[in-house]
Every structure is written in C-alpha cells, then in structure tokens.
Amino acid sequence: MKKRRNPQSASFGSEYSLSKEDLLEIAYGLENSKVNFIWPIRFQKGEDLELEEALPKGFFNRVKVFKGCPPQSKILDLSSIGRFVNHCGWSSVMESMKYGVPIIAMPMHIDQPINSRLVEDVGVAVEFVRDSNGKLHREEVAAIISQVVLDNDGELVRQKGKGYEEIEEVGKALC
C-alpha cells in the first residue's frame, strides 16, 4: 500500500541511458519505497525496447504507467512534487533549485558527481551511496527514498532550494 505523500519525480537525463541492471534496481527500489513517483524512461538511441520488456515482470500491474511525459520543468513546477531523484546534470540541478524541489542525487558520470556533492553541501540534496563496485541496490534505493520522503527536513531543503532561484538566472546569463 502506498503512503499518502506527494509524488516523487525521477529522471536520469537525456544524454545517458541507464544500464538494464540499474534500470531494474531503480524500478524495484522506487516500487519498494512505497511512494508515488513520476519516472520518464528513455532508452539508448537505436535500442528497440518496449517499456514492458525493460521493467520488472508485473511492474505495470503494480504501478500506474503513462506513456509519454511532459517536459521535466513542467513536472517540477507542480506544487505537489515532493522530491526529485535525478542524475545531477546541471540543468536538472538548476530546475530543481528554481522550483524548490529537494534532490535525491544519483550521479552517473562526467560532471554529475561533482554537481551532486555541491548540492549536498549546499543542503538541497542527499546522495545515493553505491557499493564498492559502483552498483545500485534496490534495498538502498528504497531505503533512501523512504528516509528522505519521510524526513521532516524536506521542507527546510525545499525552502533552501527556492532561495537559490537567482542562481538559475546567473547560469542562464553565463551559458
């Protein structure tokens, strides 16, 4: 049974595709966290997969699935979005902060680990911990999402995020 909490958003960017293994661990972790979530899933270019094939067996029977999804900024602009599980690409970080949505960071590569540490140090994010081989585990995914969603510090993180709205304007001016 899902807890009555604001839905969480999960997105891992447009330039990086999750491995099949990470996709499954995240899917099970999101489901096992027992929170509602919005998760636009992208596949690598040229990969001819249907969602039903990529996700755990029976996943579609246990969660609500919509095909297609609005832009990330429209999702984050919804006042009902509680947290944003993401890869910490710079645009995702800026959008999270603009809309005051706390981040559950799952950096993948390039600048994302640095961005993740930055937003964690600023106090608007919590980062997933991977095992010594860099792998995600569904139990850890579920545990951190549940912990952060149920944590009362979420509102403080949301307020901090909104306080950094001017950073987006500076970022736009520089880019």
C-alpha angles and dihedrals in degrees: 000000000000120000115240098250134130112280118262123224122222125191134155103194136260100266100054128055122205118242115248088251094052091044091056095044091049092046092051091042093052091047094045092050086069093220126124115253144182112216122175105199123206128189129209115275110271093019106129101204132139118218090242090059096047100048129068118284110272093013091125090054092053102043136038112256128194121189112227124016138216121249116290093247091058091052093048091047090063108104089217095064107108105187139354119229104200149146095252097242107168095251091051091049092050093047091048091052094044091055095037095240113151115234130233097198124217104168117194111182151326111021096353098092090052092046089049093053090047095054091043090053090048089053102244098104147045118206127222114240115226125203122260089274093053093253127144120226123206093226091057092044091052093043097052094044091049092045095049095042092051094042115106090215088078092088091051089051090049091053091048090051093053089050089063097056091115089063089070091056091050090047091052091049091052097046 
